[in-house]
């Protein structure tokens, strides 16, 4: 039988990925995603049934390992089919609804995103706005809590947009808990790169993405709820507005081996291997590696004659921000494009700020990656007519790494 149709869309001619991608793979040294280990890449190539005994065992081990990484004994660990922002939205949309009083500590792009998510579900959101390159003081937080009487307080541990570390997190959580509020923390770039003790610090929901500190693939994330937070999730009168992000429905897959939707099985397997590698290294050794590598990179950048963006006391180690020299006519896009095109290293700009960012998360925080990136960055700046002392930068990097090994 011959089938004829009118107005047929012609079959397109497209290039293969081999023709599109660069011949030499780019070294991913921006604010994420990051390079992934071979075991994670291998797992991501496997497809299994999203239900059944094998998947149930994988999910069980993912939850067990995640509890170690979150430092929580809470049962309520869930995976999320989506980026870290999807995990963030699961936390906000399940814990807040119309009229919920939310205090959002805003000192950058991603902390503002949590506030926006709260507004979109009808919550009564108050912003505690912090100056750029600064953190909220405990006095500011205490006054805002007293004034707004929040049911939920949101904060980002590491604000990747301006590379600020909210180092008062533990004390802020204590102030919120004392006032009876639940504490929601974005740890997308910090989980497994620096200490975060969910139970000991009294945090009620922690969200993270797979593609940063954990060195897994983008698109599969993790969230952990405290018992108090889970009680609020299960006790809400109206269903969550997001079906896929309904934590009560997600429980069926993540805790009852039942159906919610077809899980991203390859991504869950990749996440399993990423978590296994974290556990094999141990958190203590992983924290030390990240700190040593980030401080060495910062020393190298400074020795070249460039300025780091965030002040030392609140500088995020996971993502290092570097100021674009004021006297140059360069934009962050100029620098990022040049280093990618000519040196096969990817770094990041940042939402309109006059900075570029170099990541130090997971597999990025390795000595060989630091030397390649610093050399490529120094050469890029020179080639763009910015005077830098690249030999001094490499020497400072080497000294700092050697000192850190002692």
Secondary structure as UniProt FT lines:
FT   HELIX           17..20
FT   STRAND          27..28
FT   HELIX           38..43
FT   TURN            44..45
FT   HELIX           53..70
FT   STRAND          77..81
FT   HELIX           84..95
FT   TURN            98..99
FT   STRAND          101..106
FT   HELIX           109..120
FT   TURN            121..122
FT   STRAND          124..129
FT   TURN            132..133
FT   HELIX           138..148
FT   STRAND          152..156
FT   STRAND          158..159
FT   TURN            160..163
FT   STRAND          164..165
FT   TURN            167..168
FT   HELIX           169..178
FT   TURN            179..180
FT   STRAND          182..186
FT   TURN            188..190
FT   TURN            192..193
FT   TURN            198..202
FT   STRAND          205..209
FT   TURN            210..211
FT   TURN            213..214
FT   TURN            218..219
FT   STRAND          220..225
FT   HELIX           227..235
FT   TURN            244..245
FT   HELIX           247..256
FT   HELIX           265..281
FT   HELIX           283..304
FT   HELIX           312..314
FT   STRAND          319..323
FT   TURN            326..327
FT   HELIX           332..343
FT   STRAND          345..346
FT   TURN            351..352
FT   STRAND          355..359
FT   HELIX           362..364
FT   HELIX           367..383
FT   TURN            384..385
FT   HELIX           390..405
//
